[in-house]
Amino acid sequence: MIIYRVEIKIQAEAEAEWLGWMREIHIPEVVQTECFSACRIYKVIDSGQSGPTYVMQYRCRSLEDYQRYRDRFAPVLQKKHSDRFAQRFFASRQLLEEVGEIRREETPNA
C-alpha cells in the first residue's frame, strides 16, 4: 500500500471555504482518477504552528498508480487548487510505503 500524504497549512480566514471545496470538489476529483482507492482527511491538533493545518492521506495499491496520478492528473488538479487559494496556503507532500500494521489484541470480557 502506498500513501500519498499532502499537508496543507491554510490561512484561518480561508479555512471554511477551503475545507468545503476540498471535501466537495478537489478530493472527489483526485479519487475519481482511479489512481487512489480512498482519502482520509485529518486536522492537525498539536502542531504548534499558527493557523489551521490539515493532512490528506490518499491510498493507492502501487507505486505505478501514484506515478500515473503524478504524471497524468496532478499538474491540472494542483493548479486548480493553487489558482483558487493563491497566497493563502502552504503545501508539502510525502510518499509513504506501508510496511506493516500492529493492532492491540482484543481481550474477551471477563
C-alpha positions, 0 to 999 in steps of 0.5 A: 500500500502506498500513501500519498500524504499532502499537508496543507497549512491554510490561512484561518480566514480561508479555512471554511471555504477551503475545507468545503471545496476540498471535501466537495470538489478537489478530493472527489476529483483526485479519487475519481482518477482511479489512481487512489482507492480512498482519502482520509482527511485529518486536522492537525491538533498539536502542531504548534504552528499558527493557523489551521493545518490539515493532512490528506492521506490518499491510498493507492495499491502501487507505486505505478498508480501514484506515478500515473496520478503524478504524471497524468492528473496532478499538474491540472488538479494542483493548479486548480487548487493553487489558482483558487487559494493563491497566497493563502496556503502552504503545501508539502507532500510525502510518499509513504510505503506501508510496511506493516500494521500492529493492532492491540489484541482484543481481550474477551470480557471477563 
